[in-house]
Amino acid sequence: MALRNNNHGNFFNPVKRLGYVFIACGLIGMAYSLAAVLLTIPGAFMAFTYTGTIIDTEKKRINPYTSHFGFIRTGKWIEVTRFARFKIVKSNRGSSFYSRGGVRFDMNLTDITLLLVSHDGREKVVVNRYSSFEEAQREKDELIEILFPITLPSATIL
């Protein structure tokens, strides 16, 4: 079974650090009260939850998943025949934070996303995220050959 596992990164990208703070506070607070352990549960969820996609090239199916706490995967397999084409999209994601002094901090993330799009264009699955357009194009060409092979009709002998 030839599987490709593409990790897309943390689900709570800017809040990930706050999860580590919750875990540390919960572990330190255990010396004073066992109720402080309850801080570690949302902290572990924020720090270790990530998304990804598994591609089964032999059975021609794809599984977009979310890994909760870093080890509980949820997602279902989808046949590649439901999809028609690949699409490369530049995505800009941003977050704003305010300090205690009221100063605004902006965090902008830009990446290139390779999507698998259905026939009607409604269903989209993120295959992977890349830092450059060339990497995404290379992966797209490789996956087209594997998942959507062009079968030429056999020559007929007269």
C-alpha positions as CSV (number, residue, x, y, z in Angstrom):
1,M,0.0,0.0,0.0
2,A,1.6,3.2,-1.2
3,L,0.5,6.0,1.2
4,R,1.5,9.7,1.2
5,N,1.0,11.6,4.4
6,N,1.0,15.3,4.0
7,N,1.0,17.3,7.3
8,H,-0.6,20.7,6.8
9,G,0.5,22.1,10.1
10,N,-1.1,23.1,13.4
11,F,-4.8,23.5,13.5
12,F,-4.6,26.5,15.9
13,N,-1.6,28.1,14.3
14,P,-1.1,31.3,16.3
15,V,-2.7,29.9,19.4
16,K,-0.3,27.0,19.6
17,R,2.0,28.7,22.0
18,L,-0.8,29.5,24.3
19,G,-1.5,25.7,24.5
20,Y,2.1,25.2,25.8
21,V,1.5,27.9,28.4
22,F,-1.7,26.1,29.6
23,I,0.1,22.8,29.9
24,A,3.0,24.4,31.9
25,C,0.5,26.2,34.2
26,G,-1.5,23.1,34.7
27,L,1.6,21.0,35.6
28,I,3.0,23.7,37.9
29,G,-0.4,24.2,39.5
30,M,-0.7,20.5,40.3
31,A,1.5,21.2,43.4
32,Y,-1.3,23.3,44.8
33,S,-4.5,21.7,43.5
34,L,-5.3,18.6,41.4
35,A,-8.0,20.7,39.7
36,A,-5.1,22.6,37.9
37,V,-4.6,19.4,35.8
38,L,-7.8,20.5,33.9
39,L,-5.7,23.2,32.3
40,T,-3.5,20.6,30.6
41,I,-6.4,19.2,28.6
42,P,-7.3,22.3,26.5
43,G,-3.6,23.1,26.4
44,A,-2.8,19.8,24.8
45,F,-5.7,20.1,22.4
46,M,-4.4,23.6,21.2
47,A,-0.8,22.6,21.1
48,F,-0.9,19.2,19.4
49,T,-3.9,19.2,17.1
50,Y,-3.0,19.3,13.4
51,T,-4.5,18.7,10.0
52,G,-3.3,16.6,7.1
53,T,-4.1,14.5,4.1
54,I,-3.3,10.9,3.3
55,I,-3.2,9.8,-0.3
56,D,-3.5,6.1,-1.2
57,T,-2.0,5.9,-4.7
58,E,-2.8,2.2,-5.2
59,K,-6.5,2.3,-4.3
60,K,-6.8,5.9,-5.7
61,R,-8.4,7.5,-2.6
62,I,-7.7,10.4,-0.3
63,N,-8.3,11.0,3.4
64,P,-8.4,14.5,4.7
65,Y,-8.0,14.3,8.5
66,T,-7.7,16.2,11.7
67,S,-5.4,14.6,14.4
68,H,-6.8,15.6,17.8
69,F,-4.2,15.8,20.6
70,G,-1.7,14.6,18.0
71,F,-2.8,10.9,17.9
72,I,-6.6,10.6,17.4
73,R,-7.2,10.9,13.7
74,T,-10.7,11.7,12.4
75,G,-11.6,11.8,8.7
76,K,-13.0,9.5,6.0
77,W,-11.7,8.1,2.8
78,I,-12.9,9.7,-0.4
79,E,-12.6,8.1,-3.8
80,V,-10.5,10.2,-6.3
81,T,-13.1,9.5,-9.0
82,R,-15.3,12.2,-7.3
83,F,-12.8,14.8,-8.3
84,A,-12.0,16.2,-11.7
85,R,-8.9,18.4,-11.4
86,F,-6.2,20.0,-9.3
87,K,-6.1,23.7,-8.5
88,I,-3.2,25.8,-7.1
89,V,-4.3,28.7,-4.9
90,K,-2.3,31.4,-3.1
91,S,-3.8,31.8,0.3
92,N,-3.3,34.7,2.7
93,R,-4.2,34.1,6.3
94,G,-3.9,36.7,9.0
95,S,-4.3,37.1,12.7
96,S,-4.4,40.2,14.9
97,F,-3.5,40.4,18.5
98,Y,-3.5,43.2,21.0
99,S,-1.0,43.7,23.8
100,R,-2.0,44.8,27.3
101,G,-0.9,48.3,26.2
102,G,-3.4,48.3,23.3
103,V,-0.7,47.9,20.6
104,R,-1.9,45.8,17.7
105,F,0.2,42.9,16.3
106,D,-0.6,41.5,12.9
107,M,0.6,38.1,11.8
108,N,0.3,37.3,8.1
109,L,0.9,33.9,6.7
110,T,1.1,33.4,2.9
111,D,1.4,29.9,1.3
112,I,0.6,28.1,-1.8
113,T,-2.2,25.4,-1.5
114,L,-2.7,22.5,-3.8
115,L,-6.4,21.6,-3.9
116,L,-8.3,18.6,-5.4
117,V,-11.6,20.0,-6.8
118,S,-14.8,18.0,-7.6
119,H,-16.6,18.0,-11.0
120,D,-19.0,20.8,-10.0
121,G,-16.4,22.8,-8.1
122,R,-18.2,22.6,-4.7
123,E,-16.1,20.0,-3.0
124,K,-12.4,20.8,-2.4
125,V,-9.8,18.9,-0.5
126,V,-6.4,20.4,0.5
127,V,-3.7,18.1,-0.7
128,N,-0.7,20.0,0.7
129,R,0.7,23.4,1.4
130,Y,3.9,24.7,-0.2
131,S,6.2,27.7,0.1
132,S,6.6,28.1,-3.7
133,F,4.5,27.8,-6.8
134,E,7.1,25.5,-8.5
135,E,6.9,22.9,-5.7
136,A,3.1,22.8,-5.9
137,Q,3.3,22.5,-9.7
138,R,5.8,19.6,-9.5
139,E,3.6,17.8,-7.0
140,K,0.5,18.4,-9.1
141,D,2.1,17.0,-12.2
142,E,3.3,13.9,-10.3
143,L,-0.1,13.3,-8.7
144,I,-1.9,13.7,-12.1
145,E,0.2,10.9,-13.5
146,I,-0.5,8.6,-10.5
147,L,-4.2,9.4,-9.8
148,F,-5.5,10.3,-13.2
149,P,-3.5,8.3,-15.7
150,I,-4.3,8.9,-19.4
151,T,-5.2,5.6,-21.0
152,L,-4.8,5.6,-24.7
153,P,-7.1,3.2,-26.7
154,S,-5.3,0.2,-27.9
155,A,-4.4,0.1,-31.6
156,T,-6.6,-2.1,-33.7
157,I,-5.0,-4.4,-36.2
158,L,-6.7,-4.4,-39.6
